[in-house]
Amino acid sequence: KLYLGRVTIEEESSFWVENMSRLTDLVWDSCPLRCMPAYFRPEYLVYLSMRDSKLEKLWEGAQSLGNLKELSLSGSENLSEFPNLSKVTNLEKLYLDNCYRLVTVPSSIQSLDKLTELSMEKCLRLQSLPTNVDLKSLKFLSLIGCEGLRCFPRISRSVESLYLDHTRRESLFHGSRIYLSSLHSR
């Protein structure tokens, strides 16, 4: 386990990240890097938290992170590119709250069969979610404050809690079929 807190390093000095390959937990809040280096190979990670980071994208391409269960990039205001998660097959919780520059979520999210929680609160520029995705395990979805979201595709029949406060609910569901046991909206 490694907790870097608010450690600041120069991007050119990030070579030491290469030695993190055996970590299971990495908490690097306020990470100053714009993108994790290409040699970052965290295949043993179970928990990754990089809240309030300067990341514009997490990594290039798809990382093989078969052990990762929880990923939090909340507060990463510069994050504009969603990471390819096609090889993150055991992810259960994904937190992207306050990622203001995030516009879309790629279709690689459909490979997250074990995802139970997805929170994207206040992703102000988020315009769309992938269509025809059935996240079988998804129970909790929060899109509070996603004012730019234009449509709500069929994303899961398993959602029990859907939070849509401060969204354009009237236009979200035009022509959509929603299956919920609990809808939370103010």
NORVEN-V999334 format. One record per backbone hydrogen bond with DSSP energy under -1.0 kcal/mol. CO is the residue of the C=O (numbers start at 1). NH is the residue of the N-H. Records with the same first field share a line. If there is no record, write none. Layout:
CO = NH, NH
This chain:
2 = 27
4 = 7
10 = 13
11 = 14
14 = 17
15 = 18
16 = 19
17 = 20
20 = 23
24 = 46, 47
25 = 2
26 = 49
27 = 4
28 = 31
31 = 54
34 = 56, 57
37 = 40
42 = 45
46 = 69, 70
47 = 26
48 = 72
49 = 28
51 = 30
56 = 80, 81
58 = 36
63 = 65
65 = 68
69 = 92, 93
70 = 48
71 = 95
72 = 50
73 = 76
74 = 52
75 = 77
76 = 79
85 = 88
87 = 65
88 = 91
92 = 116, 117
93 = 71
94 = 119
95 = 73
96 = 99
97 = 75
98 = 100
99 = 102
103 = 127, 128
106 = 109
107 = 110
108 = 111
109 = 112
111 = 113
112 = 115
116 = 139, 140
117 = 94
118 = 142
119 = 96
120 = 123
121 = 98
122 = 124
123 = 126
127 = 150
134 = 136
135 = 138
139 = 160, 161
140 = 118
141 = 163
142 = 120
143 = 146
144 = 122
145 = 147
146 = 149
154 = 133
155 = 135
161 = 141
162 = 184
163 = 143
165 = 145
167 = 169
168 = 171, 172
169 = 173
172 = 152
173 = 176
182 = 162
184 = 164
